[in-house]
Amino acid sequence: MPAQEPFADEVAEAAGDPGQGQGFEPEPNLAEPVRQRVITLAAAAITGMRLDELPMALRRVAKFAPNRRARLGGPIIATQLAGDPLLRQRLASRAVEEAGELGLAVIDGTPPAAADPVEVAALAYLARPEGWRDLVAAATDAVRVETASAAVEERVREIEQRAARAEHDRAVVRVEADKLRDELARLRDETGGLREEIRTLGKAVREAQVRERKASEMLATEKGRAARAAADHDAEVRRLKSKLAEAESLAGAARQTAKGARAVDDARLWLLLETIGRAAVGLRRELALEPTDRMPADFVADVHSAQPDATGGATGARALDADDPARLDQLLVLPKAHLVVDGYNVTKRGFAEISLEQQRGRLVKGLGGLAAQTRAEVTVVFDGAERVVGLPPAPRGVRVLFSRKGETADELIRRLVRAEPAGRPVVVVSSDREVADGVRRHGAYPLGADALLRRLSRS
């Protein structure tokens, strides 16, 4: 460090230290950027100095790195620079040497015009050449102007950003206003539609009220008519009961009379049959008729194949219609006949106006009477899809079956027909064409539901 002592003396002499006989002047107020740069230069210049050259306050921060030293010991460094001219001279000599030509120009009082005013002011504060206060003041003014300019620019940028945000907000507001106008128009249209719908509904309600009043009036009228009809019906029932009592008394007397007449008729009939039987035996013996192996139908077939019918087909048909109850009576008198009835097909055709439970009870009751009259086996089949509740016990001779889940009554009827032995007469009552065709293929006799309904109405 001896080589630097003359330079330090020049710096001290030019700075006007109190130790050199100059008058003391107060420290100038430094701008914040200048103060920070002074601390940074001083912190960097402390590096390499011996501890005995440093005041006690700086020896602790001298162990830190320059950047940390400037950050943590900045106030201490600034205080020591202001109060210790010797320390300032030593640090200034190092800072000027590090600055190179700029440092020499600052010492000479001729800093370049393009130099950083903060750097010039910091070096001038440390080295303190002649006119250093003017350099510090000029740098301070330049920094203030630059700071003010930066503040103005920042303010301008802030204003521009606010203006941009305001423009964006105005655009958003315009878009939202357009959306609100569209929504308002849509709501107006919906309101108009709702008003029209309310008018329509109001009109419909008024019409419904008028119809309800008319229906109430008609109901009251019909109730009066029904009451009068019931009274007339009760009177007619009483009249018929009295006639029935008279008829029963007359019938009892007629039965007594007919009993005696029948005894006479039975005697005459027995005598007639006995006479006819003996006459037939004698006639067969006299004619000597031999047994034949051909039936009348065989002869009819031979005649039909030999020559056409001379009557031109004018003979009456002997077959009965499928809905004729006489055909049902003919089939039920066959030995061991079995009557199978498609239950709901018959009930819905005959008395569909009542409930299913009533339909089943009415049909089963009628079939019980038919079974008692004909001694035939009777089976009635219903679809089992509905839940059956309240079915009364079946009459004697009538079997009531319900199809299983997933099976129809038609399928159950076909299974019943297939289960019968060949040759047994089976009569199936159903107006369903598919059922009729199916059972016909298995040898059963299909009849329509009207045949059974008409037969039951006779019972």
Buried (B, 14 or more C-beta within 10 A) or exposed (E): EEEEEEBBEBBBBBBBBEEEEEEEEEEBEBBEBBBBBBBBBBBBBBEEBEEEBBBEEBEEBBEBEBEEBBEBBBEBBBBBBEEBBEBBBBBBBBBBEEBEEBBBBBBEBEBEEEBBBBBBBBBBBBBBBBEBEEBBBBBBEBBEEBEEEEEEEEEEEEEEEEEEEEEEEEEEEEEEEEEEEEEEEEEEEEEEEEEEEEEEEEEEEEEEEEEEEEEEEEEEEEEEEEEEEEEEEEEEEEEEEEEEEEEEEEEEEEEEEEEEEEEEEEEEEEEEEEEEEEEEEEEEEEEEEEEEEEEEEEEEEEEEEEEEEEEEEEEEEEEBEBBBBEBBBBBBEBEEBBBBBBBBBBBBBBEEEEEBBEBBBBBBBBBBBBBBEBEBBBBBBBBBEEEBEEEEEBBEBBBBBBBEEEBBBBBBBBEBBEEBEEEBBBBBBBBBEEBBEBBEEBBBBBBBBBBBBBBBEEE
